[in-house]
Amino acid sequence: MTMQETITRKLDERFAPEHLEVVNESHMHNVPPGSESHFKVTVVSEAFRDQKLIARHRLVNQALADELAGGIHALALHTLDPDQWFERAGKVADSPPCMGGDGGKA
Amino acid sequence: MDVMDRIRQQVEDNPVVIFMKGTPQFPMCGFSSRAVEALKRCEQEFGYVNVIADQEVMQNLPRFADWPTFPQVYIDGELIGGCDITLEMFESGELKKMVDAAHAKRAAS
C-alpha cells in the first residue's frame, strides 16, 4: 500500500468524511521522483463541527501519528465541517513551494 | 539548561514566538515562510527560534506540546498551531487580535 493509500484509508475510517482529498505534493519539493514525503490533505467531516482548528488538527495528527513519525515530511492540513466546505465552495489554500530547508521534519 | 526548559523559557518569555526553519529574514521552508509572514503583518514584535540551527530543539519540540510538525506558533504561552492554522486565523483577523492582546497583557504586567 502506498503512503497516499494508507493516509486515505486511515482518515476515511477515522472521520467518515463527506469529502476527502489526499494530494501527493512531493513533486513540489527537492526530493527524488516518486517520493511520498509531502502531502496536502483536505478533510470535510461532521467530526470537526464546533471544534477549534487546533483541536481538529490534533485529531488528524493523532490519526496519522505512525505516518508522521516515519515517512511524512510535511502535511498541509485543511479541516472543515460540511457547512464551511459549502461556504467556501470547495476551495482551500494552495500549499507553499519548497525553499530547500530539509533540515528535518517540516 | 535542559532543552525542554529552554523551549519553555522561549514560550513564556515572548508574548509571541515562532519555532521555524530559518529566520524571518531568510526562511528555509515554504510553510515557515508563510507563517512568519502572517506574524509580520500583525505589526507587533515576535520572537523566533531557528530550529535548523538548534537540532536539539528541533528533535524535542514535537513532544513539548505534542505537535509533530514545524513551524509552531505560540501566543501568550499557548500553542495556536502550525502554518495552516496561523494563516487561517490571520485571514479571519483572529491572529492579530490574539497578538495584540498578548502584547497588551505583557505591557500591563
Backbone of each chain as ProteinMPNN parsed JSONL, in Angstrom:
{"seq_chain_A": "MTMQETITRKLDERFAPEHLEVVNESHMHNVPPGSESHFKVTVVSEAFRDQKLIARHRLVNQALADELAGGIHALALHTLDPDQWFERAGKVADSPPCMGGDGGKA", "coords_chain_A": {"N_chain_A": [[0.851, -1.205, 0.0], [0.583, 2.199, -0.847], [1.887, 5.252, 0.63], [0.085, 7.301, 0.233], [-2.306, 5.892, -0.111], [-2.495, 4.677, 2.384], [-2.796, 6.886, 4.106], [-5.212, 7.9, 3.13], [-6.966, 5.729, 3.679], [-6.826, 5.562, 6.506], [-7.811, 8.087, 7.333], [-10.307, 8.043, 6.231], [-11.511, 5.961, 7.644], [-11.382, 6.984, 10.244], [-12.736, 9.484, 10.249], [-15.045, 9.389, 8.73], [-15.5, 10.963, 6.32], [-17.252, 13.573, 4.495], [-16.084, 14.635, 2.375], [-12.932, 13.932, 1.05], [-9.614, 14.532, 0.394], [-6.522, 13.623, -0.658], [-3.534, 14.705, -1.519], [-0.569, 14.101, -3.166], [2.102, 16.063, -2.856], [4.745, 15.97, -3.255], [6.316, 16.345, -5.492], [6.633, 19.043, -5.64], [8.772, 19.639, -4.195], [12.2, 19.3, -3.09], [12.908, 16.473, -3.635], [13.489, 12.986, -4.518], [12.118, 11.727, -7.679], [8.845, 10.275, -7.563], [8.639, 10.195, -4.848], [7.044, 9.991, -1.608], [6.513, 12.131, 0.353], [5.567, 14.696, 0.941], [2.437, 15.934, 1.652], [-0.877, 17.098, 0.927], [-3.791, 17.512, 2.645], [-7.256, 17.453, 2.632], [-9.98, 17.436, 4.65], [-13.349, 16.946, 5.101], [-15.68, 16.877, 7.494], [-18.249, 15.856, 9.779], [-17.256, 15.421, 12.242], [-15.663, 17.535, 12.91], [-17.199, 19.666, 13.581], [-17.918, 22.556, 15.5], [-15.456, 22.429, 16.724], [-12.31, 23.774, 17.661], [-9.707, 25.004, 15.462], [-7.156, 24.057, 16.184], [-7.765, 21.825, 17.69], [-8.99, 20.224, 15.784], [-6.841, 19.76, 14.039], [-5.204, 18.38, 15.744], [-6.632, 16.007, 16.06], [-6.397, 14.9, 13.495], [-3.611, 14.687, 13.316], [-3.221, 12.788, 15.312], [-4.55, 10.596, 14.215], [-2.851, 10.037, 12.145], [-0.458, 9.444, 13.336], [1.542, 7.411, 13.236], [2.423, 7.594, 10.596], [3.348, 10.21, 10.524], [5.43, 9.986, 12.248], [7.209, 8.473, 10.876], [8.153, 8.809, 7.667], [6.153, 10.711, 6.467], [7.004, 13.933, 5.574], [6.021, 16.508, 5.374], [2.888, 17.992, 6.03], [0.217, 19.5, 4.793], [-2.715, 20.879, 5.986], [-6.193, 20.891, 5.868], [-9.065, 21.353, 7.471], [-12.437, 20.995, 7.66], [-15.893, 21.599, 8.548], [-18.987, 20.326, 7.174], [-20.648, 22.567, 6.526], [-18.851, 24.718, 6.374], [-17.321, 23.901, 4.261], [-19.184, 24.042, 2.209], [-19.684, 26.82, 2.247], [-17.237, 27.762, 1.372], [-17.207, 26.92, -1.14], [-15.85, 24.639, -1.812], [-13.124, 25.253, -1.875], [-9.701, 25.371, -0.958], [-6.639, 26.706, 0.446], [-3.648, 27.001, -1.567], [-0.668, 25.013, -1.277], [2.572, 26.004, -0.009], [5.561, 26.561, -2.045], [8.588, 24.598, -2.0], [11.463, 25.581, -0.066], [13.873, 24.606, 0.241], [14.789, 23.939, 2.778], [15.439, 21.321, 4.081], [16.051, 20.422, 6.736], [15.091, 18.71, 8.571], [12.112, 17.29, 9.973], [9.255, 18.733, 8.499]], "CA_chain_A": [[0.0, 0.0, 0.0], [1.383, 3.428, -0.864], [1.61, 6.176, 1.737], [-1.145, 8.022, -0.108], [-3.419, 4.984, 0.168], [-2.574, 4.496, 3.844], [-3.377, 8.117, 4.673], [-6.622, 7.944, 2.716], [-7.711, 4.707, 4.398], [-6.915, 5.903, 7.933], [-8.684, 9.249, 7.526], [-11.651, 7.602, 5.865], [-12.026, 5.167, 8.763], [-11.47, 7.769, 11.468], [-13.594, 10.677, 10.199], [-16.2, 9.186, 7.851], [-15.613, 12.296, 5.711], [-18.114, 13.859, 3.347], [-15.143, 14.858, 1.281], [-11.555, 13.663, 1.472], [-8.679, 14.688, -0.712], [-5.138, 13.428, -0.232], [-2.729, 15.012, -2.701], [0.882, 13.974, -3.006], [2.74, 17.281, -3.396], [6.197, 15.789, -3.122], [6.998, 16.858, -6.693], [6.905, 20.482, -5.465], [9.889, 19.752, -3.257], [13.502, 18.81, -3.525], [13.016, 15.05, -3.278], [13.561, 12.167, -5.736], [10.835, 11.439, -8.332], [8.121, 9.145, -6.994], [8.644, 10.266, -3.383], [5.779, 10.231, -0.905], [7.004, 12.829, 1.542], [4.802, 15.927, 1.181], [1.032, 15.72, 1.32], [-1.896, 18.076, 1.286], [-4.979, 16.753, 2.996], [-8.482, 18.193, 2.922], [-10.979, 16.546, 5.253], [-14.612, 17.59, 5.448], [-16.338, 15.876, 8.337], [-19.073, 16.299, 10.913], [-16.441, 15.277, 13.459], [-14.98, 18.803, 13.201], [-18.151, 20.732, 13.897], [-17.765, 23.192, 16.822], [-14.117, 22.203, 17.285], [-11.322, 24.777, 17.24], [-8.774, 24.488, 14.453], [-6.048, 23.276, 16.764], [-8.32, 20.533, 18.1], [-9.187, 19.452, 14.552], [-5.54, 19.305, 13.536], [-4.701, 17.344, 16.664], [-7.321, 14.75, 15.729], [-5.781, 14.343, 12.28], [-2.24, 14.29, 13.665], [-3.302, 11.531, 16.07], [-4.931, 9.518, 13.299], [-1.704, 9.755, 11.272], [0.743, 9.513, 14.183], [2.584, 6.496, 12.741], [2.949, 8.105, 9.327], [4.11, 11.429, 10.818], [6.66, 9.603, 12.947], [8.153, 7.914, 9.915], [7.681, 8.841, 6.285], [5.652, 12.018, 6.023], [7.877, 15.045, 5.939], [5.203, 17.713, 5.515], [1.456, 17.737, 5.9], [-0.644, 20.689, 4.761], [-3.943, 20.325, 6.527], [-7.385, 21.734, 5.793], [-10.113, 20.599, 8.162], [-13.668, 21.784, 7.641], [-17.146, 20.873, 8.688], [-19.692, 20.396, 5.879], [-21.146, 23.914, 6.244], [-17.71, 25.543, 5.953], [-16.969, 23.42, 2.922], [-20.181, 24.606, 1.299], [-19.454, 28.271, 2.181], [-16.026, 28.042, 0.604], [-17.39, 26.365, -2.473], [-14.871, 23.586, -2.067], [-11.769, 25.755, -2.155], [-8.747, 25.555, 0.139], [-5.429, 27.413, 0.008], [-2.556, 26.23, -2.161], [0.49, 24.821, -0.411], [3.73, 26.801, -0.454], [6.646, 25.827, -2.682], [9.706, 24.276, -1.118], [12.544, 26.566, -0.069], [15.137, 23.88, 0.368], [15.252, 23.73, 4.152], [15.12, 19.99, 4.567], [16.914, 20.116, 7.876], [14.402, 17.79, 9.466], [10.699, 17.2, 9.638], [8.628, 20.038, 8.277]], "C_chain_A": [[0.886, 1.255, 0.0], [1.017, 4.289, 0.343], [0.294, 6.912, 1.49], [-2.379, 7.163, 0.214], [-3.603, 4.78, 1.673], [-3.231, 5.696, 4.504], [-4.869, 8.165, 4.372], [-7.456, 6.958, 3.533], [-7.902, 5.097, 5.873], [-7.882, 7.068, 8.184], [-10.136, 8.882, 7.22], [-12.289, 6.834, 7.03], [-12.289, 6.033, 10.0], [-12.561, 8.836, 11.413], [-14.873, 10.507, 9.375], [-16.483, 10.471, 7.06], [-16.649, 12.395, 4.581], [-17.263, 14.096, 2.119], [-13.742, 14.627, 1.823], [-10.658, 13.737, 0.252], [-7.27, 14.555, -0.16], [-4.26, 13.596, -1.474], [-1.253, 14.863, -2.363], [1.546, 15.174, -3.677], [4.258, 17.182, -3.364], [6.957, 16.368, -4.321], [7.322, 18.349, -6.582], [8.159, 20.712, -4.625], [11.125, 19.042, -3.776], [13.726, 17.357, -3.082], [13.025, 14.223, -4.571], [12.178, 11.931, -6.349], [10.171, 10.221, -7.696], [8.076, 9.149, -5.474], [7.233, 10.434, -2.83], [6.105, 10.887, 0.426], [6.136, 14.025, 1.925], [3.353, 15.717, 0.723], [0.177, 16.925, 1.701], [-3.197, 17.31, 1.489], [-6.139, 17.71, 3.266], [-9.506, 17.195, 3.441], [-12.213, 17.364, 5.609], [-15.433, 16.565, 6.228], [-17.168, 16.525, 9.434], [-18.262, 16.264, 12.215], [-15.786, 16.599, 13.868], [-15.917, 19.912, 13.669], [-17.944, 21.218, 15.336], [-16.421, 22.913, 17.495], [-13.188, 23.314, 16.788], [-10.341, 24.131, 16.266], [-7.704, 23.597, 15.058], [-6.544, 21.898, 17.211], [-8.53, 19.635, 16.877], [-7.861, 18.894, 14.043], [-4.951, 18.233, 14.449], [-5.349, 15.991, 16.366], [-6.689, 14.09, 14.511], [-4.356, 13.877, 12.575], [-2.24, 12.959, 14.425], [-3.626, 10.356, 15.149], [-3.745, 9.089, 12.424], [-0.385, 9.736, 12.045], [1.875, 8.63, 13.649], [3.243, 7.048, 11.485], [3.782, 9.368, 9.556], [5.435, 11.093, 11.499], [7.678, 9.028, 11.97], [7.586, 7.984, 8.514], [7.218, 10.205, 5.837], [6.59, 13.121, 6.503], [7.055, 16.315, 6.165], [3.747, 17.388, 5.23], [0.717, 19.073, 5.951], [-2.05, 20.199, 5.051], [-5.093, 21.329, 6.453], [-8.554, 20.922, 6.322], [-11.367, 21.461, 8.26], [-14.868, 20.921, 8.005], [-17.945, 21.103, 7.394], [-20.21, 21.796, 5.54], [-20.028, 24.828, 5.747], [-17.285, 25.173, 4.534], [-17.915, 24.017, 1.884], [-19.932, 26.108, 1.115], [-18.249, 28.605, 1.314], [-16.086, 27.481, -0.806], [-16.272, 25.38, -2.81], [-13.476, 24.06, -2.367], [-10.921, 25.828, -0.874], [-7.471, 26.161, -0.435], [-4.427, 26.456, -0.637], [-1.426, 26.081, -1.145], [1.66, 25.645, -0.933], [4.749, 25.937, -1.188], [7.745, 25.546, -1.674], [10.738, 25.408, -1.163], [13.861, 25.9, 0.279], [15.557, 23.507, 1.767], [14.913, 22.364, 4.709], [16.026, 19.574, 5.717], [16.283, 19.13, 8.844], [12.958, 17.739, 9.064], [10.082, 18.576, 9.495], [7.567, 20.283, 9.318]], "O_chain_A": [[1.837, 1.341, 0.777], [-0.013, 4.087, 0.985], [-0.502, 7.12, 2.406], [-3.369, 7.662, 0.748], [-4.728, 4.719, 2.168], [-4.11, 5.549, 5.353], [-5.683, 8.438, 5.254], [-8.529, 7.309, 4.023], [-8.999, 4.976, 6.417], [-8.67, 7.037, 9.129], [-11.064, 9.357, 7.874], [-13.459, 7.038, 7.354], [-13.278, 5.845, 10.708], [-13.242, 9.074, 12.41], [-15.701, 11.417, 9.34], [-17.59, 11.006, 7.128], [-16.881, 11.446, 3.832], [-17.656, 13.803, 0.99], [-13.408, 15.072, 2.921], [-10.904, 13.1, -0.772], [-6.879, 15.315, 0.726], [-4.246, 12.742, -2.36], [-0.763, 15.433, -1.389], [1.554, 15.29, -4.903], [4.962, 18.189, -3.437], [8.093, 16.823, -4.186], [8.163, 18.867, -7.317], [8.551, 21.853, -4.381], [11.089, 18.296, -4.754], [14.605, 17.061, -2.272], [12.606, 14.721, -5.616], [11.176, 11.933, -5.634], [10.843, 9.255, -7.334], [7.541, 8.222, -4.866], [6.345, 10.954, -3.505], [5.986, 10.272, 1.486], [5.988, 14.33, 3.109], [3.088, 15.373, -0.428], [0.466, 17.655, 2.649], [-3.64, 16.561, 0.619], [-6.006, 18.659, 4.039], [-9.854, 16.231, 2.758], [-12.124, 18.355, 6.334], [-15.828, 15.528, 5.696], [-16.834, 17.594, 9.945], [-18.557, 16.992, 13.162], [-15.398, 16.772, 15.023], [-15.466, 20.972, 14.102], [-17.814, 20.419, 16.264], [-16.267, 23.134, 18.696], [-13.274, 23.738, 15.635], [-10.163, 22.913, 16.237], [-7.382, 22.534, 14.529], [-5.81, 20.915, 17.116], [-8.276, 18.432, 16.933], [-7.762, 17.725, 13.667], [-4.289, 17.303, 13.99], [-4.686, 14.955, 16.415], [-6.471, 12.878, 14.49], [-3.944, 12.803, 12.138], [-1.372, 12.113, 14.212], [-3.06, 9.271, 15.278], [-3.648, 7.932, 12.017], [0.678, 9.984, 11.475], [3.03, 9.053, 13.613], [4.462, 6.98, 11.327], [4.79, 9.584, 8.884], [6.425, 11.809, 11.353], [8.882, 9.094, 12.218], [6.624, 7.281, 8.205], [7.808, 10.801, 4.935], [6.916, 13.214, 7.686], [7.367, 17.106, 7.055], [3.421, 16.623, 4.322], [0.606, 19.697, 7.007], [-2.523, 19.235, 4.449], [-4.978, 22.464, 6.917], [-8.978, 19.94, 5.713], [-11.351, 22.53, 8.871], [-14.875, 19.706, 7.808], [-17.604, 21.988, 6.609], [-20.208, 22.176, 4.369], [-20.223, 25.613, 4.82], [-16.938, 26.034, 3.725], [-17.486, 24.444, 0.812], [-19.961, 26.617, -0.005], [-18.243, 29.612, 0.607], [-15.12, 27.565, -1.565], [-15.814, 25.305, -3.95], [-12.713, 23.365, -3.038], [-11.39, 26.297, 0.162], [-7.247, 26.133, -1.646], [-4.364, 25.272, -0.304], [-1.255, 26.924, -0.265], [1.744, 25.95, -2.123], [4.801, 24.724, -0.982], [7.817, 26.183, -0.623], [10.867, 26.103, -2.171], [14.848, 26.573, 0.578], [16.57, 22.832, 1.948], [14.185, 22.254, 5.695], [16.674, 18.528, 5.68], [16.902, 18.76, 9.841], [12.606, 18.102, 7.942], [10.362, 19.477, 10.285], [6.92, 21.33, 9.305]]}, "seq_chain_B": "MDVMDRIRQQVEDNPVVIFMKGTPQFPMCGFSSRAVEALKRCEQEFGYVNVIADQEVMQNLPRFADWPTFPQVYIDGELIGGCDITLEMFESGELKKMVDAAHAKRAAS", "coords_chain_B": {"N_chain_B": [[21.191, 24.351, 30.631], [18.315, 22.32, 30.525], [16.86, 21.011, 27.5], [14.054, 21.078, 27.255], [13.413, 22.949, 29.17], [14.622, 25.151, 28.021], [13.015, 25.502, 25.756], [10.574, 25.991, 27.011], [11.185, 28.372, 28.297], [11.492, 30.171, 26.128], [8.871, 30.16, 25.17], [7.497, 31.198, 27.321], [8.737, 33.636, 27.837], [8.319, 35.245, 25.633], [5.695, 37.184, 24.26], [4.757, 36.483, 21.793], [5.925, 33.862, 19.832], [7.722, 32.128, 17.311], [8.642, 28.937, 16.28], [10.688, 27.986, 13.845], [11.832, 27.003, 10.515], [14.771, 28.282, 9.524], [15.13, 31.886, 9.398], [13.171, 34.882, 10.17], [13.985, 36.738, 8.231], [15.293, 35.11, 6.396], [13.688, 32.631, 5.625], [13.614, 29.038, 5.514], [11.866, 27.24, 4.571], [8.818, 26.648, 2.956], [6.461, 26.587, 4.412], [7.149, 27.645, 6.92], [7.881, 30.143, 6.024], [5.474, 31.283, 5.147], [3.973, 31.329, 7.525], [5.49, 33.009, 9.152], [5.333, 35.339, 7.744], [2.668, 36.013, 8.073], [2.724, 36.618, 10.791], [4.426, 38.845, 10.762], [2.79, 40.666, 9.5], [1.022, 41.267, 11.455], [2.123, 43.28, 12.78], [3.484, 43.547, 15.235], [6.062, 43.018, 17.664], [7.83, 39.895, 17.583], [9.231, 36.844, 18.858], [11.7, 34.489, 17.634], [12.739, 31.138, 16.934], [15.217, 29.457, 15.296], [14.971, 26.387, 14.172], [16.567, 24.824, 12.614], [19.088, 25.647, 13.159], [19.326, 24.794, 15.701], [19.455, 21.844, 16.599], [18.79, 20.283, 18.758], [16.519, 21.455, 19.837], [14.865, 21.158, 17.608], [14.551, 18.371, 17.564], [13.237, 17.875, 19.948], [11.092, 19.615, 20.288], [8.611, 18.687, 19.115], [7.508, 16.987, 21.119], [7.045, 18.723, 23.156], [4.63, 20.245, 23.05], [3.106, 18.255, 22.122], [2.942, 18.18, 19.265], [3.47, 17.469, 15.971], [4.814, 18.757, 13.845], [6.631, 21.422, 12.057], [6.277, 24.87, 11.057], [5.822, 26.081, 14.5], [3.616, 28.082, 16.269], [3.415, 30.131, 19.071], [1.325, 31.882, 21.244], [1.002, 34.059, 23.895], [1.957, 32.075, 25.634], [0.764, 29.773, 24.732], [0.28, 27.105, 22.423], [-0.78, 27.869, 19.203], [-0.886, 26.704, 16.763], [0.19, 25.339, 13.562], [1.412, 26.214, 10.291], [-0.915, 26.234, 8.558], [-3.077, 26.754, 10.3], [-2.263, 29.178, 11.444], [-2.298, 30.863, 9.204], [-4.982, 30.742, 8.472], [-6.185, 31.868, 10.716], [-5.07, 34.364, 10.578], [-6.232, 35.385, 8.276], [-8.887, 35.531, 9.079], [-8.734, 37.532, 10.894], [-8.396, 36.979, 13.497], [-5.88, 36.28, 14.408], [-4.335, 38.66, 14.589], [-5.759, 39.953, 16.597], [-5.291, 38.255, 18.777], [-2.508, 38.442, 18.989], [-2.184, 41.17, 19.535], [-3.563, 41.275, 21.975], [-1.951, 39.643, 23.559], [0.388, 41.161, 23.7], [-0.603, 43.476, 24.952], [-1.359, 42.458, 27.409], [1.111, 41.702, 28.402], [2.375, 44.185, 28.565], [0.913, 45.374, 30.547], [1.527, 43.984, 32.796]], "CA_chain_B": [[19.748, 24.214, 30.85], [17.649, 21.236, 29.803], [16.245, 21.517, 26.267], [12.637, 21.378, 27.472], [13.384, 24.225, 29.899], [14.945, 26.211, 27.049], [11.809, 25.724, 24.95], [9.572, 26.613, 27.902], [11.591, 29.764, 28.527], [11.139, 30.935, 24.927], [7.414, 30.252, 25.085], [6.988, 32.035, 28.416], [9.337, 34.97, 27.82], [7.847, 36.021, 24.483], [4.248, 37.184, 24.06], [4.55, 35.751, 20.554], [7.171, 33.257, 19.365], [7.572, 31.1, 16.287], [9.729, 27.991, 16.062], [10.609, 27.887, 12.388], [13.036, 26.618, 9.779], [15.347, 29.513, 9.016], [14.862, 33.097, 10.171], [12.154, 35.705, 9.5], [14.578, 37.341, 7.042], [15.637, 34.059, 5.442], [13.024, 31.364, 5.927], [14.154, 27.949, 4.7], [10.79, 26.285, 4.3], [7.655, 27.405, 2.49], [5.449, 26.667, 5.472], [7.667, 28.623, 7.887], [7.866, 31.449, 5.367], [4.106, 31.82, 5.155], [3.534, 31.582, 8.897], [6.198, 34.17, 9.697], [4.798, 36.495, 7.021], [1.414, 36.371, 8.751], [3.083, 37.287, 12.055], [4.952, 40.185, 10.432], [1.676, 41.545, 9.123], [0.3, 41.658, 12.665], [2.791, 44.532, 13.162], [3.963, 43.561, 16.613], [7.294, 42.235, 17.78], [7.717, 38.488, 17.971], [10.489, 36.118, 18.944], [11.754, 33.307, 16.783], [13.808, 30.158, 17.149], [15.526, 28.734, 14.071], [15.185, 25.0, 14.612], [17.649, 24.22, 11.821], [20.335, 25.999, 13.841], [19.3, 24.207, 17.042], [18.934, 20.492, 16.349], [18.218, 19.74, 19.988], [15.152, 21.966, 19.896], [14.113, 20.516, 16.515], [14.218, 16.99, 17.916], [12.425, 17.773, 21.17], [9.9, 20.471, 20.271], [7.35, 17.968, 18.874], [6.881, 16.425, 22.333], [6.766, 19.802, 24.109], [3.181, 20.492, 23.057], [2.517, 17.14, 21.386], [2.609, 18.678, 17.916], [4.563, 16.773, 15.267], [5.416, 19.43, 12.679], [7.074, 22.819, 12.108], [6.547, 25.717, 12.218], [4.869, 26.129, 15.609], [3.432, 29.455, 16.747], [2.884, 30.231, 20.435], [0.893, 33.22, 21.644], [0.693, 34.111, 25.323], [2.292, 30.815, 26.29], [-0.037, 28.64, 24.267], [0.405, 26.756, 21.01], [-2.003, 28.101, 18.419], [-0.879, 25.748, 15.663], [1.241, 25.428, 12.556], [1.242, 27.162, 9.181], [-2.285, 26.336, 8.029], [-3.928, 27.405, 11.3], [-1.816, 30.571, 11.568], [-2.794, 31.613, 8.042], [-6.434, 30.83, 8.526], [-6.531, 32.83, 11.767], [-4.694, 35.696, 10.085], [-7.241, 35.832, 7.312], [-10.139, 35.852, 9.769], [-8.493, 38.666, 11.784], [-8.249, 36.481, 14.862], [-4.467, 36.237, 14.784], [-3.922, 39.997, 15.033], [-6.404, 40.205, 17.891], [-4.587, 37.481, 19.806], [-1.164, 39.011, 19.122], [-2.357, 42.456, 20.228], [-3.966, 41.004, 23.355], [-0.794, 39.106, 24.282], [1.28, 42.292, 23.969], [-1.259, 44.359, 25.929], [-1.285, 41.767, 28.695], [2.51, 41.765, 28.837], [2.672, 45.58, 28.905], [0.18, 45.723, 31.766], [2.01, 43.237, 33.964]], "C_chain_B": [[19.202, 23.09, 29.975], [16.908, 21.791, 28.582], [14.76, 21.847, 26.462], [12.48, 22.683, 28.255], [13.691, 25.39, 28.955], [13.732, 26.535, 26.186], [10.765, 26.47, 25.786], [9.899, 28.094, 28.13], [11.237, 30.653, 27.325], [9.629, 31.196, 24.872], [6.864, 31.211, 26.149], [7.513, 33.472, 28.349], [8.802, 35.86, 26.701], [6.322, 36.008, 24.406], [3.881, 36.381, 22.81], [5.893, 35.16, 20.127], [6.858, 32.186, 18.329], [8.838, 30.243, 16.26], [9.661, 27.641, 14.584], [11.903, 27.358, 11.793], [13.584, 27.858, 9.101], [14.996, 30.678, 9.922], [13.762, 33.901, 9.466], [12.698, 36.366, 8.226], [14.835, 36.298, 5.954], [14.991, 32.727, 5.84], [13.546, 30.262, 4.997], [13.113, 26.88, 4.41], [9.558, 27.103, 3.947], [6.607, 27.589, 3.573], [5.873, 27.691, 6.54], [7.583, 30.031, 7.313], [6.482, 32.088, 5.435], [3.654, 32.189, 6.558], [4.195, 32.847, 9.438], [5.721, 35.45, 8.997], [3.485, 36.966, 7.665], [1.711, 37.095, 10.062], [3.597, 38.698, 11.787], [3.806, 41.162, 10.174], [0.796, 41.91, 10.311], [0.95, 42.896, 13.304], [3.076, 44.65, 14.648], [5.25, 42.75, 16.648], [6.982, 40.769, 18.093], [9.108, 37.87, 18.023], [10.503, 34.979, 17.946], [12.896, 32.407, 17.214], [13.988, 29.416, 15.833], [15.879, 27.294, 14.439], [16.272, 24.292, 13.793], [18.994, 24.497, 12.494], [20.405, 25.385, 15.241], [18.645, 22.836, 16.964], [18.269, 19.887, 17.584], [16.759, 20.189, 20.149], [14.31, 21.289, 18.819], [13.662, 19.119, 16.914], [13.225, 16.902, 19.072], [11.149, 18.606, 21.166], [8.606, 19.684, 20.025], [6.716, 17.388, 20.14], [6.571, 17.502, 23.375], [5.265, 20.059, 24.206], [2.446, 19.401, 22.284], [2.029, 17.595, 20.012], [3.757, 18.255, 16.999], [5.327, 17.584, 14.228], [5.88, 20.851, 12.993], [6.454, 23.57, 10.936], [5.509, 25.516, 13.334], [4.82, 27.565, 16.12], [2.789, 29.431, 18.132], [2.521, 31.677, 20.727], [0.459, 33.148, 23.1], [0.861, 32.735, 25.978], [1.585, 29.588, 25.761], [0.176, 28.382, 22.785], [-0.893, 27.077, 20.283], [-2.051, 27.192, 17.203], [0.298, 25.932, 14.734], [0.87, 26.416, 11.466], [-0.225, 27.331, 8.781], [-3.21, 27.076, 8.996], [-3.563, 28.888, 11.419], [-2.373, 31.413, 10.414], [-4.31, 31.791, 8.093], [-6.88, 31.855, 9.569], [-6.133, 34.246, 11.37], [-5.785, 36.232, 9.165], [-8.562, 36.197, 7.979], [-9.987, 37.051, 10.702], [-8.22, 38.254, 13.223], [-6.795, 36.527, 15.341], [-4.006, 37.59, 15.324], [-4.514, 40.335, 16.395], [-5.648, 39.498, 19.015], [-3.198, 38.056, 20.074], [-1.24, 40.323, 19.901], [-2.681, 42.228, 21.709], [-2.782, 40.501, 24.179], [0.195, 40.213, 24.628], [0.701, 43.225, 25.028], [-1.152, 43.763, 27.331], [0.126, 41.871, 29.276], [2.873, 43.182, 29.296], [2.048, 45.971, 30.239], [0.776, 45.062, 33.009], [3.348, 43.77, 34.461]], "O_chain_B": [[19.596, 22.944, 28.818], [16.389, 22.907, 28.621], [14.268, 22.813, 25.879], [11.53, 23.434, 28.032], [13.106, 26.467, 29.066], [13.451, 27.702, 25.916], [10.16, 27.441, 25.333], [9.012, 28.947, 28.152], [10.737, 31.764, 27.502], [9.182, 32.302, 24.569], [5.898, 31.936, 25.91], [6.824, 34.41, 28.751], [8.83, 37.086, 26.81], [5.713, 34.941, 24.477], [2.855, 35.702, 22.762], [6.892, 35.876, 20.065], [5.881, 31.445, 18.443], [9.955, 30.76, 16.223], [8.677, 27.06, 14.126], [12.93, 27.273, 12.467], [12.946, 28.422, 8.213], [14.61, 30.485, 11.075], [13.451, 33.639, 8.304], [11.963, 36.536, 7.254], [14.632, 36.55, 4.766], [15.663, 31.818, 6.328], [13.878, 30.521, 3.84], [13.449, 25.752, 4.047], [9.289, 28.132, 4.567], [5.946, 28.625, 3.642], [5.062, 28.494, 7.001], [7.257, 30.986, 8.018], [6.341, 33.272, 5.738], [3.031, 33.23, 6.765], [3.549, 33.659, 10.1], [5.711, 36.521, 9.603], [3.233, 38.165, 7.781], [1.037, 38.066, 10.407], [3.245, 39.636, 12.502], [3.854, 42.325, 10.576], [-0.08, 42.767, 10.194], [0.406, 43.482, 14.239], [2.927, 45.718, 15.241], [5.498, 41.909, 15.784], [6.006, 40.453, 18.774], [10.031, 38.305, 17.334], [9.454, 34.55, 17.465], [13.888, 32.86, 17.786], [13.046, 28.821, 15.311], [16.963, 27.026, 14.958], [16.827, 23.283, 14.229], [19.919, 23.689, 12.412], [21.446, 25.456, 15.893], [17.452, 22.68, 17.224], [17.329, 19.099, 17.485], [15.891, 19.409, 20.541], [13.174, 20.891, 19.077], [12.529, 18.724, 16.639], [12.455, 15.945, 19.154], [10.229, 18.344, 21.942], [7.594, 19.977, 20.661], [5.491, 17.307, 20.221], [5.904, 17.221, 24.371], [4.698, 20.087, 25.299], [1.311, 19.592, 21.847], [0.865, 17.416, 19.653], [4.901, 18.645, 17.23], [6.383, 17.15, 13.769], [5.566, 21.407, 14.046], [6.136, 22.957, 9.917], [4.474, 24.879, 13.14], [5.855, 28.182, 16.371], [1.756, 28.794, 18.34], [3.315, 32.587, 20.487], [-0.341, 32.296, 23.488], [0.022, 32.297, 26.765], [1.776, 28.485, 26.274], [0.244, 29.316, 21.986], [-1.968, 26.626, 20.679], [-3.127, 26.932, 16.664], [1.279, 26.593, 15.073], [0.1, 27.348, 11.699], [-0.716, 28.455, 8.68], [-4.018, 27.909, 8.586], [-4.443, 29.746, 11.487], [-2.855, 32.527, 10.619], [-4.837, 32.863, 7.792], [-7.824, 32.613, 9.346], [-6.777, 35.214, 11.774], [-6.2, 37.386, 9.273], [-9.278, 37.076, 7.499], [-10.976, 37.543, 11.245], [-7.858, 39.081, 14.06], [-6.519, 36.777, 16.514], [-3.372, 37.665, 16.375], [-3.848, 40.931, 17.242], [-5.401, 40.08, 20.071], [-2.762, 38.149, 21.221], [-0.451, 40.554, 20.817], [-2.139, 42.905, 22.582], [-2.621, 40.872, 25.342], [0.776, 40.215, 25.714], [1.425, 43.708, 25.898], [-0.892, 44.468, 28.306], [0.308, 42.097, 30.472], [3.585, 43.361, 30.285], [2.592, 46.8, 30.969], [0.56, 45.519, 34.131], [3.894, 43.253, 35.436]]}, "name": "protein", "num_of_chains": 2, "seq": "MTMQETITRKLDERFAPEHLEVVNESHMHNVPPGSESHFKVTVVSEAFRDQKLIARHRLVNQALADELAGGIHALALHTLDPDQWFERAGKVADSPPCMGGDGGKAMDVMDRIRQQVEDNPVVIFMKGTPQFPMCGFSSRAVEALKRCEQEFGYVNVIADQEVMQNLPRFADWPTFPQVYIDGELIGGCDITLEMFESGELKKMVDAAHAKRAAS"}
